[in-house]
Amino acid sequence: MRKRILAVLLVAALFFGLAACVGGSSAGSTSGEGDGPATVKVGVSIYKFDDNFMTLYRTELERYMEEDLSNDSIVYDVTVVDAKGDETEQASQVDQFIADGYDVLIVNLVNDEAAAPIIDKAKTAGIPVVFINRQPNVAGDMEIWPGYTTYVGADARQSGTYEGEIIVETDNQGDFNGDGVVSYIMIMGDEGNTDAEYRTEYSIKALTDAGLTVELLDEQRGHWQQTEGYEITAANLTKFGDKLEVVFCNNDAMALGAMEAIEAAGRVVGEDIYLVGVDALAEAVTAIEEGRMTGTVLNDHNGQSHKAADVAAELAAGGTVDTFYWVDYQKVSGD
Ligand code: BGC
């Protein structure tokens, strides 16, 4: 008999203990233990760890929440997981965060068109979601649960425009051989990705808006990866030789690959070819200082990760937020 009472007490203690820990199945709830600080569990799913820019972003996001935002009364416990470029993997990570009673989710979508199922599940569980870096790309997604879902990012049109302007601002405006035409290749990020689409379109629009005539020699997806940037550029240098005057890349990782190919082919940036990217990765900024890249555009991972964290904290505290938050890009060129 005594044994049974003990067992009942144990189960009850376990249940209430767990309930106190889990705490957050409704929007904005946090969990605390007695007088100690309340713990806010933040679940972060990154589309792919193997991405230079997102590595900087996620590292700073975690550091900022755990070190700068946490204080004596509130502690942000951040769990960051790798979706490995797999949409199904990301869906199950989100399911797990929800099952584990996380207070707020931060999601870097694998598939920009797959936000709705995530929002639907989060809404049912009452757990707000902050989307970062890859903008949900289906009209109406951000209206499913307004106030509790938001996108924090940068307006990719601006980065594209800056890339194009860097070329317009060069002495020969991208026309080395003086034939009145800027002959270029475009190395793009993932298909359907808003950043990739806008950077591709607006970089060239900046040239045509400035009255320049352009000729597209080749356009290919390098999937944000350095190795692919190398391969695409190498193949085009072999095919087009001196005719190729400008290499536009949707990001710096691909531009760094392009730079290796340009140098391997004996071409010289600034003397017979131009090369631009986006992100302002440290390696790219150094390359610009050394004259090995023409320019890049700062994709402010500090500003974006801090804004995403602030907004997540606001949501976890029970607040409502705007649908979009934009962080500015900045032009970086050798001039
Ligand atoms: C960045 C890329 C990055 C991509 C990931 C873009 O905003 O510029 O470098 O690979 O996001 O989705």
Residues whose N, C-alpha, C, O or C-beta is under 5 A from the ligand:
A	BS01	BGC	D51 F53 N133 D195 W224 N250 N251 V278 D279 N299
